[in-house]
Amino acid sequence: MKRDAMAALAAHNAARPVGVLMTPRAEATGDVAQALTGLKNDLSEVRENLMPKAEKALKDAERAGRVSEDTKAELDKLLVTFNESTQKVSKLEGTLEALETRNADLEQVVAQGRGGGGGAATTVGATVAEADDLKAWVANGMPGNFRTDVNAAITTAGGSGGGLIWSDRDEVPVNMARRQLRIRDLLDVVQTGAGVIDYTKQTTRANAAAAVAEEGAAPESSYGWTKAQVIVKKISHVTHISDEALADSAQLAGEIDGELRYGLDLAEENQILAGDGTGENLSGLITDATAFSAAAGLPDTDRIERLRLAVLQVVLNDYAADGMVLNPADWAAIELQRETATGKFIIGGPDAPAGPALWRLPVVESNSMTAGSWLVGAMRMAARLYDRMETEVLISSEHGTNFVDGMKTMKATKRLALAVRRAPSLVTGDFTFA
């Protein structure tokens, strides 16, 4: 009974899962080894019982010429038990060897840093130890010899198909955000070949036109113009790149070229909108615009009302406004205003199909406009932008110690002038309410 229990325990230990793939468990082989030790002890006990019986049978045969029936029956039983135990010991020794091989293979995989992933390779030892036919053979008492066919699976792991599998490369860089530059598009843009642009600006209009009686004298009107001048300004910047960087990246020069051009355009927009006119700065739209002055007797309590009064101011100056420039935060605040009684959005709604517009005028959202400030006016009539030199990008080693240091300098430059010709057609202000 004890031997049968030990044999069942050994078979159970051989068939039980010995660990999770990629996590070697040394105790699994230890369990089989322990069962094997117990079975060998039982085999020794059977051998110790068998040898005296065999010697007794030999003595009986010598004395009586035959072996007694009792001794023969007991000897046959012991021989059967001995043969079965010997066979089971042999099978368990084979199982133990397979499990030890599996653990060694798994330990090697973990040492290579491939544990825990679905892409790890399955070793031959692991395949044998996990084979269903091995488990069935052990469950059936391990009769005869065990044989299984091992098919090595090709996986993405190193040592399998992984050596031929390469990662892909997306050569398009992920650049930082670039602001939408829309202020230039609001203006009248012309080309010039000069460094200074002179133009005349009417400064006087004394209109005396009136109804006149027959043979009456016509009243005299007077007009005056003044010469005005704008000087072409330069916007420029540089960056430095090593010879190696340019040689090793075919697209680096193009990427830097794009960044340099964007930098010029961004500086240009800021100058057009808010240049203060000092030094080499342009005199921008806001700088030359007329300051907001609310018409008397009309409401001026929120953003929407104030912008309507700005449009009115432009109209009272005999111009027709064609747009507004707002900071995105201010425009969002306007769009989110609701009616007090109904809670409905005052300006359209989330599903409004039309573009940004207020008081029948298009709204230009620009991060170049300071939050809390705004500009309303007849933009195209108000100012003219003169392009003297469109963006030019040059690469040179002739700068400082570039030749010695193995460096290149990339320089981007553009030249332009801005003339705010009709300042009264522009009105600027803020959203500060008393």
C-alpha positions as CSV (number, residue, x, y, z in Angstrom):
1,M,0.0,0.0,0.0
2,K,2.8,2.3,0.9
3,R,4.6,1.7,-2.4
4,D,1.4,2.3,-4.4
5,A,0.9,5.6,-2.6
6,M,4.5,6.7,-3.3
7,A,4.1,5.7,-7.0
8,A,0.9,7.8,-7.3
9,L,2.6,10.7,-5.6
10,A,5.5,10.5,-8.0
11,A,3.2,10.4,-11.0
12,H,1.2,13.3,-9.6
13,N,4.3,15.4,-9.1
14,A,5.5,14.6,-12.6
15,A,2.2,15.6,-14.1
16,R,1.5,18.8,-12.1
17,P,2.4,22.2,-13.6
18,V,5.9,23.1,-12.5
19,G,5.8,26.9,-13.0
20,V,4.6,29.7,-15.1
21,L,6.5,30.1,-18.4
22,M,9.4,32.5,-18.1
23,T,9.4,32.2,-14.3
24,P,11.6,29.2,-13.4
25,R,10.6,27.2,-10.3
26,A,13.3,25.1,-8.9
27,E,10.9,23.5,-6.4
28,A,9.3,21.5,-9.3
29,T,12.3,19.4,-9.9
30,G,12.8,19.2,-6.1
31,D,9.4,17.6,-5.8
32,V,10.1,15.0,-8.4
33,A,13.5,14.3,-6.9
34,Q,11.9,13.8,-3.5
35,A,9.4,11.4,-4.9
36,L,12.1,9.5,-6.7
37,T,14.1,9.2,-3.4
38,G,11.1,7.8,-1.7
39,L,10.5,5.2,-4.4
40,K,14.2,4.2,-4.4
41,N,13.8,3.6,-0.6
42,D,10.8,1.4,-1.2
43,L,12.7,-0.4,-3.9
44,S,15.5,-1.1,-1.5
45,E,13.0,-2.4,1.0
46,V,11.5,-4.8,-1.6
47,R,15.0,-5.9,-2.5
48,E,15.8,-6.6,1.1
49,N,12.6,-8.7,1.4
50,L,13.3,-10.4,-2.0
51,M,16.8,-11.6,-1.3
52,P,16.1,-13.7,1.8
53,K,13.1,-15.3,0.0
54,A,15.3,-16.1,-3.0
55,E,18.0,-17.6,-0.8
56,K,15.3,-19.7,1.0
57,A,14.0,-20.9,-2.3
58,L,17.4,-22.0,-3.3
59,K,17.9,-23.9,-0.1
60,D,14.5,-25.6,-0.4
61,A,15.4,-26.6,-3.9
62,E,18.7,-28.1,-2.8
63,R,17.1,-29.9,0.1
64,A,13.9,-31.2,-1.4
65,G,14.6,-30.8,-5.0
66,R,11.8,-28.3,-5.4
67,V,10.5,-24.9,-4.1
68,S,7.5,-24.9,-1.8
69,E,4.3,-23.5,-3.2
70,D,4.1,-20.8,-0.5
71,T,7.7,-19.6,-1.1
72,K,7.2,-19.6,-4.9
73,A,4.0,-17.5,-4.6
74,E,5.6,-15.1,-2.3
75,L,8.7,-14.9,-4.4
76,D,6.7,-14.3,-7.6
77,K,4.8,-11.4,-5.9
78,L,8.0,-9.8,-4.7
79,L,9.5,-10.1,-8.2
80,V,6.5,-8.4,-9.8
81,T,6.7,-5.6,-7.2
82,F,10.4,-5.2,-7.7
83,N,10.2,-5.1,-11.5
84,E,7.3,-2.5,-11.3
85,S,9.3,-0.3,-8.9
86,T,12.5,-0.6,-11.0
87,Q,10.6,0.6,-14.1
88,K,9.0,3.5,-12.2
89,V,12.3,4.6,-10.9
90,S,13.7,4.6,-14.4
91,K,10.8,6.7,-15.7
92,L,11.0,9.2,-12.9
93,E,14.7,9.6,-13.5
94,G,13.9,10.5,-17.1
95,T,11.2,12.9,-16.1
96,L,13.6,14.6,-13.6
97,E,16.2,15.0,-16.3
98,A,13.6,16.7,-18.6
99,L,12.5,19.0,-15.8
100,E,16.0,20.0,-15.0
101,T,16.7,20.7,-18.6
102,R,13.5,22.9,-18.8
103,N,14.5,24.9,-15.7
104,A,18.0,25.5,-17.1
105,D,16.6,26.7,-20.4
106,L,14.1,29.0,-18.6
107,E,16.8,30.4,-16.3
108,Q,18.9,31.2,-19.4
109,V,15.9,33.1,-21.0
110,V,15.4,35.1,-17.9
111,A,19.1,35.9,-17.7
112,Q,18.8,37.3,-21.2
113,G,16.1,39.7,-20.1
114,R,13.2,38.2,-22.0
115,G,11.0,37.1,-19.2
116,G,7.3,37.8,-18.9
117,G,6.6,38.8,-22.5
118,G,4.5,37.2,-25.1
119,G,7.3,37.4,-27.6
120,A,9.7,35.1,-25.7
121,A,11.0,31.9,-27.4
122,T,9.8,28.5,-26.2
123,T,12.7,26.2,-25.4
124,V,12.9,22.5,-26.3
125,G,13.0,21.5,-22.6
126,A,9.9,23.7,-21.9
127,T,8.1,22.2,-24.9
128,V,8.7,18.6,-23.7
129,A,7.8,19.4,-20.0
130,E,4.5,21.0,-21.1
131,A,3.6,18.4,-23.7
132,D,0.1,17.0,-23.3
133,D,1.2,13.5,-24.4
134,L,3.9,13.5,-21.6
135,K,1.2,14.3,-19.0
136,A,-1.0,11.6,-20.4
137,W,1.8,9.1,-20.3
138,V,2.6,9.8,-16.7
139,A,-1.2,9.6,-15.8
140,N,-1.4,6.2,-17.4
141,G,1.4,4.8,-15.2
142,M,4.3,5.5,-17.6
143,P,4.0,2.2,-19.6
144,G,6.7,1.4,-22.1
145,N,8.9,4.1,-23.5
146,F,7.9,7.8,-24.0
147,R,8.4,9.7,-27.3
148,T,7.2,13.1,-28.5
149,D,8.0,15.2,-31.5
150,V,9.2,18.8,-30.8
151,N,8.4,21.5,-33.4
152,A,10.4,24.6,-32.6
153,A,8.2,27.7,-33.1
154,I,9.7,30.7,-34.9
155,T,9.0,33.8,-32.7
156,T,10.2,37.5,-32.6
157,A,12.7,36.7,-29.8
158,G,16.4,36.8,-30.3
159,G,17.8,33.5,-31.5
160,S,14.6,32.8,-33.3
161,G,13.1,35.0,-36.1
162,G,14.0,38.2,-34.1
163,G,17.3,38.5,-35.8
164,L,15.6,39.3,-39.1
165,I,13.0,41.6,-37.7
166,W,13.8,45.3,-37.6
167,S,11.9,48.3,-36.2
168,D,10.5,50.8,-38.7
169,R,11.6,54.4,-38.8
170,D,9.4,57.5,-39.5
171,E,11.8,60.1,-40.7
172,V,9.2,63.0,-40.5
173,P,10.1,64.8,-37.3
174,V,7.5,65.9,-34.8
175,N,8.0,69.6,-34.6
176,M,6.7,72.1,-32.1
177,A,3.5,73.9,-32.8
178,R,3.5,76.9,-35.2
179,R,1.2,79.8,-34.8
180,Q,-1.3,80.6,-37.5
181,L,-0.1,83.9,-38.9
182,R,-3.1,85.8,-40.3
183,I,-2.4,89.5,-39.7
184,R,-0.4,90.0,-42.9
185,D,-3.4,88.6,-44.9
186,L,-5.5,91.5,-43.7
187,L,-3.4,94.2,-45.4
188,D,-2.7,95.5,-48.9
189,V,0.7,94.1,-49.8
190,V,2.8,95.5,-52.6
191,Q,6.4,95.0,-53.8
192,T,9.1,97.7,-53.7
193,G,12.6,98.0,-55.0
194,A,13.6,100.9,-52.7
195,G,14.9,101.2,-49.2
196,V,12.7,104.3,-48.5
197,I,9.1,104.7,-49.5
198,D,7.7,108.3,-49.8
199,Y,4.0,108.9,-50.2
200,T,1.6,111.7,-49.6
201,K,-1.1,111.8,-47.0
202,Q,-4.0,114.2,-47.1
203,T,-4.1,116.3,-43.9
204,T,-6.5,119.0,-44.7
205,R,-10.0,119.1,-46.1
206,A,-11.9,122.3,-45.6
207,N,-15.0,121.6,-47.7
208,A,-17.0,124.8,-48.3
209,A,-19.3,123.3,-50.9
210,A,-22.8,124.8,-50.5
211,A,-25.9,125.7,-52.4
212,V,-25.4,128.9,-54.4
213,A,-27.9,131.3,-55.9
214,E,-27.9,132.2,-59.5
215,E,-25.0,134.5,-60.3
216,G,-23.8,134.0,-56.7
217,A,-20.2,133.5,-55.8
218,A,-19.1,129.9,-55.0
219,P,-17.5,129.4,-51.6
220,E,-13.9,128.4,-51.6
221,S,-12.7,125.0,-50.2
222,S,-9.1,124.2,-49.3
223,Y,-7.2,121.0,-49.2
224,G,-3.7,120.0,-48.1
225,W,-1.4,117.1,-48.3
226,T,1.8,116.2,-46.5
227,K,4.7,114.1,-47.6
228,A,5.1,111.0,-45.5
229,Q,7.9,108.4,-45.5
230,V,8.5,104.9,-44.2
231,I,11.9,103.2,-44.1
232,V,12.4,99.6,-45.0
233,K,13.4,97.6,-41.9
234,K,15.2,94.3,-41.7
235,I,14.2,91.3,-39.7
236,S,17.0,88.7,-39.3
237,H,18.3,85.8,-37.2
238,V,21.0,83.1,-37.4
239,T,21.7,79.7,-36.0
240,H,24.9,77.5,-36.0
241,I,25.2,73.9,-37.1
242,S,28.3,71.6,-37.1
243,D,29.6,70.3,-40.4
244,E,29.0,66.7,-39.1
245,A,25.3,67.4,-38.3
246,L,24.7,68.7,-41.8
247,A,26.6,65.9,-43.4
248,D,24.9,63.1,-41.3
249,S,21.3,64.3,-41.8
250,A,20.0,64.9,-45.3
251,Q,16.9,66.7,-44.0
252,L,18.5,68.8,-41.2
253,A,19.2,71.8,-43.4
254,G,15.6,71.8,-44.7
255,E,14.2,71.6,-41.2
256,I,16.3,74.5,-40.0
257,D,15.4,76.5,-43.1
258,G,11.7,76.0,-42.3
259,E,12.3,77.0,-38.6
260,L,14.2,80.1,-39.6
261,R,11.5,81.2,-42.1
262,Y,8.8,80.7,-39.5
263,G,10.8,82.7,-37.0
264,L,10.9,85.6,-39.4
265,D,7.2,85.5,-40.2
266,L,6.3,85.4,-36.5
267,A,8.5,88.4,-35.8
268,E,7.0,90.1,-38.8
269,E,3.4,89.6,-37.5
270,N,4.3,90.9,-34.1
271,Q,5.9,94.0,-35.7
272,I,2.9,94.6,-38.0
273,L,0.5,94.3,-35.2
274,A,2.3,96.1,-32.3
275,G,5.7,97.4,-33.4
276,D,6.3,100.6,-31.4
277,G,8.1,102.5,-34.2
278,T,11.3,103.1,-32.3
279,G,14.8,102.2,-33.6
280,E,14.5,99.4,-36.1
281,N,10.9,98.5,-35.2
282,L,8.0,99.0,-37.5
283,S,5.2,101.3,-36.5
284,G,2.4,98.8,-36.1
285,L,-1.4,98.9,-36.5
286,I,-2.2,99.2,-32.8
287,T,0.5,101.9,-32.3
288,D,-1.0,104.1,-35.0
289,A,-4.7,103.3,-34.5
290,T,-7.2,105.7,-32.9
291,A,-7.9,105.1,-29.2
292,F,-11.4,103.8,-28.4
293,S,-13.8,106.4,-27.2
294,A,-17.3,105.2,-26.4
295,A,-20.2,107.2,-27.9
296,A,-22.3,108.9,-25.3
297,G,-25.6,107.5,-24.3
298,L,-25.0,103.9,-25.5
299,P,-24.5,100.8,-23.3
300,D,-20.9,99.8,-22.7
301,T,-21.0,97.0,-20.1
302,D,-19.5,93.9,-21.8
303,R,-17.3,92.7,-24.6
304,I,-20.0,92.5,-27.2
305,E,-21.3,96.0,-26.6
306,R,-17.8,97.5,-26.5
307,L,-16.9,96.0,-29.9
308,R,-20.1,97.3,-31.4
309,L,-19.2,100.8,-30.2
310,A,-15.7,100.4,-31.8
311,V,-17.4,99.6,-35.1
312,L,-19.5,102.7,-34.6
313,Q,-16.4,104.8,-34.0
314,V,-14.9,103.6,-37.3
315,V,-18.2,104.4,-39.1
316,L,-18.4,107.8,-37.5
317,N,-14.9,108.4,-39.0
318,D,-16.4,107.7,-42.4
319,Y,-14.8,104.3,-42.9
320,A,-16.3,100.8,-43.2
321,A,-14.8,98.3,-40.8
322,D,-13.9,94.9,-42.4
323,G,-12.7,92.9,-39.5
324,M,-11.7,92.5,-35.9
325,V,-8.6,91.0,-34.3
326,L,-9.0,89.4,-30.9
327,N,-7.0,87.1,-28.6
328,P,-8.5,83.6,-28.6
329,A,-9.3,83.8,-24.9
330,D,-11.4,87.0,-25.4
331,W,-13.2,85.5,-28.4
332,A,-14.0,82.3,-26.3
333,A,-15.4,84.5,-23.5
334,I,-17.7,86.2,-26.1
335,E,-18.9,83.0,-27.6
336,L,-19.7,81.6,-24.2
337,Q,-21.9,84.4,-23.1
338,R,-25.5,83.4,-22.5
339,E,-28.9,85.0,-22.3
340,T,-29.9,85.5,-18.7
341,A,-33.5,84.5,-19.1
342,T,-33.1,81.4,-21.4
343,G,-29.5,80.3,-20.9
344,K,-29.0,80.2,-24.7
345,F,-25.7,81.2,-26.2
346,I,-25.9,84.8,-27.5
347,I,-23.4,84.3,-30.3
348,G,-24.6,81.3,-32.3
349,G,-23.9,78.0,-30.6
350,P,-21.5,75.0,-30.6
351,D,-23.0,73.8,-33.9
352,A,-22.9,77.2,-35.7
353,P,-21.7,76.5,-39.3
354,A,-20.4,79.9,-40.0
355,G,-16.8,81.1,-39.2
356,P,-16.0,83.4,-36.3
357,A,-18.0,86.7,-36.8
358,L,-19.5,89.4,-34.7
359,W,-21.6,92.3,-35.7
360,R,-21.5,91.1,-39.3
361,L,-17.7,91.3,-39.3
362,P,-15.2,88.4,-39.5
363,V,-13.2,87.8,-36.4
364,V,-9.5,87.0,-36.6
365,E,-8.3,85.0,-33.6
366,S,-4.6,85.6,-33.0
367,N,-2.2,84.7,-30.2
368,S,-0.2,87.7,-31.4
369,M,-2.9,90.0,-29.9
370,T,-2.5,90.6,-26.2
371,A,-5.3,89.1,-24.1
372,G,-7.8,91.8,-23.1
373,S,-6.9,94.0,-26.1
374,W,-8.6,94.3,-29.5
375,L,-8.4,96.0,-32.9
376,V,-11.3,96.9,-35.1
377,G,-11.1,98.7,-38.4
378,A,-10.9,98.9,-42.2
379,M,-7.7,96.8,-42.3
380,R,-7.0,96.7,-46.0
381,M,-7.6,100.4,-46.5
382,A,-5.8,101.4,-43.3
383,A,-2.3,100.2,-44.0
384,R,0.0,99.0,-46.8
385,L,2.8,96.5,-46.4
386,Y,5.8,97.0,-48.7
387,D,7.9,93.8,-49.4
388,R,11.5,94.9,-50.2
389,M,13.1,91.4,-50.0
390,E,11.2,88.2,-49.4
391,T,12.7,85.7,-47.0
392,E,16.3,84.7,-47.9
393,V,18.2,81.8,-46.2
394,L,22.0,81.5,-46.6
395,I,24.5,79.0,-45.2
396,S,28.1,80.1,-44.8
397,S,31.3,79.1,-43.0
398,E,32.6,82.6,-43.2
399,H,31.6,83.7,-39.7
400,G,33.8,84.1,-36.7
401,T,35.9,81.0,-36.2
402,N,33.5,78.7,-38.1
403,F,36.1,77.4,-40.5
404,V,38.4,76.4,-37.7
405,D,35.6,75.0,-35.5
406,G,34.0,73.0,-38.3
407,M,30.7,75.0,-38.1
408,K,28.2,76.5,-40.5
409,T,26.0,79.5,-39.9
410,M,22.5,79.7,-41.3
411,K,21.1,83.2,-41.6
412,A,17.5,84.1,-42.5
413,T,16.6,87.7,-43.5
414,K,13.6,89.6,-44.9
415,R,13.1,93.4,-45.5
416,L,9.8,95.2,-45.4
417,A,8.2,98.5,-44.6
418,L,4.7,99.3,-43.1
419,A,2.8,102.5,-43.7
420,V,-0.4,103.1,-41.7
421,R,-1.9,105.5,-44.1
422,R,-5.4,106.0,-42.6
423,A,-5.1,105.8,-38.8
424,P,-8.7,107.0,-38.2
425,S,-10.0,103.8,-39.9
426,L,-8.5,101.7,-37.1
427,V,-9.7,101.7,-33.5
428,T,-8.0,99.9,-30.6
429,G,-8.9,99.4,-27.0
430,D,-9.2,96.9,-24.2
431,F,-11.9,95.1,-22.2
432,T,-11.4,97.0,-18.9
433,F,-14.8,98.2,-17.6
434,A,-15.3,100.8,-14.9
